[in-house]
Amino acid sequence: MFLLSQHTGPFFFFIIFISTAFGSESSVAYPVTCETRGADLTEDVVVVLCPPGCSQGQMSVFGTGIYASVSSVCGAALHRGALRAAGGPIRVHKLQGRNDYLSSYAHGIQSQPLTQWSSSFSLTKPVHVPLELTSNSSTTTQRPVKKPVKKPSVKKTVIGGNKDCQMDIAMVMDSSKNIGQRRFNLQKNFIIKLAAMLKVGPTGPHVGVIQASDSPRTEFLLTNYTQPKELLFAIKELSYQGGNTNTGKAIRHVAQTFYLQESGGRRGHPRVMVVLVDGWPSDDLDQAAMLARESGINVFLVSVARPAPEELAMVRDKDFAAKAVCKDNGFFSLVVPSWFSTNKFVKPLSQRLCSLDGLLCSKTCYNSVNIGFLIDGSSSVGDINFQLMLEFVTGIAQNFEISDIGARVGAVQFTYDQRLEFGLFDFSNKNDAINALKKIRYMSGGTATGGAISYAAQELFSRESGRGRNFLIVITDGQSYDDIAAPALEAQKQGITIFSVGVAWALMEDLKLMASKPKDDHSFFTREFTGLSEFVLPLVRGICRDFTENN
């Protein structure tokens, strides 16, 4: 078209006539984002302009060559090799849906498999598509007035989600021969309504789906669909499997693979697994459920159409429901008479899934503690040794899942005076908290440990310090010039567990006075500052031991 536009008027009119006669492709490249999907485009053939810098983390791609319309257009173009990282125009051809979209790794992009989808698209490179129709050539014939080009509409993306329910939720569906196609569809409707009630979104709950039959099958991961409409369509497209109800195998599969960061799991976010069972499982749940609990996963069991008395002889383990759940206290179990009566259970289940206080299994020592570091900055420490102390406290902090809904850390430095370096609520992610610890500046001065304990108890833990248990780790290298016993006892009465760590000239008597009981388990001593690193893991284990014993 570019070459022909250099000729006389009739030829120009002829080309425009052909283009508008077919009318299925715009004559300009329409700008899109990295996240724009094939399903967002309304025309059968359209040229879009992809921006530069699209990365795998921004895009989901399903298929190879032919892509499911839920795929990112620009991501698919990169995978196809029809687009470079610098961006550019690409022609999109909408196609019918198909089965078995294949996964592959190409041009730096990993595409994913998909069982089935209702529509597809393919991609080609446009020969020449300007951003708008212009011509700088001179001609004796007056050019026609260009009609404004109608841009293909792109649906606006919904953002957000329920910020009060930032859970990572795995839905384990029963896809066995017990349930059958009709009840399988009712199960899908139940999950769709539950997802709508949860208000799925990027900053809210994330939902993924696994089917349980002979072998577990991950249908999609937590980050594949973070918009309600996308998730709804994805669930509708799921196909029934058949086979045995190997629920235990599915629970183990989810516990081992589903919440990994590379699979979309969010660090510090509560992990929830909703297991739906029609009748009863074919395998044992005991060991798999134990693994889930130890992994900090809150397992809920929705048992539909439980076995009648005459069927109990066929049930492998009559206590399967009690063994499967996070805790057998009634909160994690729902008994539903039939799939036709699930509607009234949607709201109660959604409320439980979003109840952070009720999710007992997600409260591990790594994500439910508040740790204050009380660091000796006296003159006897010196600059070099002070850096070794910072490496020590940083090493401890590295072991915990620090986030706005997880573990918290804060720090106070003391000499005769005290300085709040940062509070428990100043940093809500791990990297920021670790960097803040590393950047603490050495004060230099005397040693008043008792006053520092009182100060830390007041400044770090006096306000509501979250749902976690409070720990104070005191690191000192010398004898205190004030009383230690009374401030330490008062802090412990406030629910603060104190670990004391002494170096060089620190008195063992002082360390024992400030430490919580049993004293030997909560006090440490080394002659050299280089020996502090040996206490990192024992201290972490001690915190976890105390947390477990009190929960």
Rosetta blueprint (number, residue, H / E / L):
1 M L
2 F L
3 L L
4 L H
5 S H
6 Q H
7 H L
8 T L
9 G H
10 P H
11 F H
12 F H
13 F H
14 F H
15 I H
16 I H
17 F H
18 I H
19 S H
20 T H
21 A H
22 F H
23 G L
24 S L
25 E L
26 S L
27 S L
28 V L
29 A L
30 Y E
31 P E
32 V L
33 T L
34 C L
35 E L
36 T L
37 R E
38 G H
39 A H
40 D H
41 L E
42 T L
43 E L
44 D L
45 V E
46 V E
47 V E
48 V E
49 L E
50 C E
51 P L
52 P L
53 G L
54 C L
55 S L
56 Q H
57 G H
58 Q H
59 M L
60 S L
61 V L
62 F E
63 G E
64 T L
65 G L
66 I L
67 Y E
68 A E
69 S L
70 V L
71 S L
72 S E
73 V H
74 C H
75 G H
76 A H
77 A H
78 L H
79 H H
80 R H
81 G L
82 A L
83 L L
84 R L
85 A L
86 A L
87 G L
88 G E
89 P E
90 I E
91 R E
92 V E
93 H E
94 K E
95 L E
96 Q E
97 G E
98 R E
99 N E
100 D E
101 Y E
102 L L
103 S L
104 S L
105 Y E
106 A E
107 H L
108 G L
109 I E
110 Q E
111 S L
112 Q E
113 P L
114 L E
115 T E
116 Q E
117 W E
118 S E
119 S E
120 S E
121 F E
122 S E
123 L E
124 T E
125 K L
126 P L
127 V L
128 H L
129 V L
130 P L
131 L L
132 E L
133 L L
134 T L
135 S L
136 N L
137 S L
138 S L
139 T L
140 T L
141 T L
142 Q L
143 R L
144 P L
145 V L
146 K L
147 K L
148 P L
149 V L
150 K L
151 K L
152 P L
153 S L
154 V E
155 K L
156 K L
157 T L
158 V L
159 I L
160 G L
161 G L
162 N L
163 K L
164 D L
165 C L
166 Q L
167 M L
168 D E
169 I E
170 A E
171 M E
172 V E
173 M E
174 D E
175 S L
176 S L
177 K L
178 N L
179 I L
180 G H
181 Q H
182 R H
183 R H
184 F H
185 N H
186 L H
187 Q H
188 K H
189 N H
190 F H
191 I H
192 I H
193 K H
194 L H
195 A H
196 A H
197 M H
198 L H
199 K L
200 V L
201 G L
202 P L
203 T L
204 G L
205 P L
206 H E
207 V E
208 G E
209 V E
210 I E
211 Q E
212 A E
213 S L
214 D L
215 S L
216 P L
217 R E
218 T E
219 E E
220 F E
221 L L
222 L L
223 T L
224 N L
225 Y L
226 T L
227 Q L
228 P H
229 K H
230 E H
231 L H
232 L H
233 F H
234 A H
235 I H
236 K H
237 E L
238 L L
239 S L
240 Y L
241 Q L
242 G L
243 G L
244 N L
245 T L
246 N L
247 T H
248 G H
249 K H
250 A H
251 I H
252 R H
253 H H
254 V H
255 A H
256 Q H
257 T H
258 F H
259 Y L
260 L L
261 Q H
262 E H
263 S H
264 G L
265 G L
266 R L
267 R L
268 G L
269 H L
270 P L
271 R E
272 V E
273 M E
274 V E
275 V E
276 L E
277 V E
278 D E
279 G L
280 W L
281 P L
282 S L
283 D L
284 D L
285 L L
286 D H
287 Q H
288 A H
289 A H
290 M H
291 L H
292 A H
293 R H
294 E H
295 S L
296 G L
297 I E
298 N E
299 V E
300 F E
301 L E
302 V E
303 S E
304 V E
305 A L
306 R L
307 P L
308 A L
309 P H
310 E H
311 E H
312 L H
313 A H
314 M H
315 V L
316 R L
317 D L
318 K L
319 D L
320 F H
321 A H
322 A H
323 K H
324 A H
325 V L
326 C L
327 K L
328 D L
329 N L
330 G L
331 F L
332 F L
333 S E
334 L E
335 V E
336 V E
337 P L
338 S L
339 W H
340 F H
341 S H
342 T L
343 N H
344 K H
345 F H
346 V H
347 K H
348 P H
349 L H
350 S H
351 Q H
352 R H
353 L H
354 C L
355 S L
356 L H
357 D H
358 G H
359 L L
360 L H
361 C H
362 S H
363 K L
364 T L
365 C L
366 Y L
367 N L
368 S L
369 V E
370 N E
371 I E
372 G E
373 F E
374 L E
375 I E
376 D E
377 G L
378 S L
379 S L
380 S L
381 V L
382 G L
383 D H
384 I H
385 N H
386 F H
387 Q H
388 L H
389 M H
390 L H
391 E H
392 F H
393 V H
394 T H
395 G H
396 I H
397 A H
398 Q L
399 N L
400 F L
401 E L
402 I E
403 S E
404 D L
405 I L
406 G L
407 A E
408 R E
409 V E
410 G E
411 A E
412 V E
413 Q E
414 F E
415 T L
416 Y L
417 D L
418 Q E
419 R E
420 L E
421 E E
422 F E
423 G L
424 L L
425 F L
426 D L
427 F L
428 S L
429 N E
430 K H
431 N H
432 D H
433 A H
434 I H
435 N H
436 A H
437 L H
438 K H
439 K L
440 I L
441 R L
442 Y L
443 M L
444 S L
445 G L
446 G L
447 T L
448 A L
449 T H
450 G H
451 G H
452 A H
453 I H
454 S H
455 Y H
456 A H
457 A H
458 Q H
459 E H
460 L H
461 F H
462 S L
463 R L
464 E L
465 S L
466 G L
467 R L
468 G L
469 R E
470 N E
471 F E
472 L E
473 I E
474 V E
475 I E
476 T E
477 D L
478 G L
479 Q L
480 S L
481 Y L
482 D L
483 D L
484 I L
485 A H
486 A H
487 P H
488 A H
489 L H
490 E H
491 A H
492 Q H
493 K H
494 Q L
495 G L
496 I E
497 T E
498 I E
499 F E
500 S E
501 V E
502 G E
503 V E
504 A L
505 W L
506 A L
507 L L
508 M H
509 E H
510 D H
511 L H
512 K H
513 L H
514 M H
515 A L
516 S L
517 K L
518 P L
519 K H
520 D H
521 D H
522 H L
523 S E
524 F E
525 F E
526 T E
527 R L
528 E L
529 F H
530 T H
531 G H
532 L H
533 S H
534 E H
535 F H
536 V H
537 L H
538 P H
539 L H
540 V H
541 R H
542 G H
543 I H
544 C H
545 R H
546 D H
547 F H
548 T H
549 E H
550 N L
551 N L
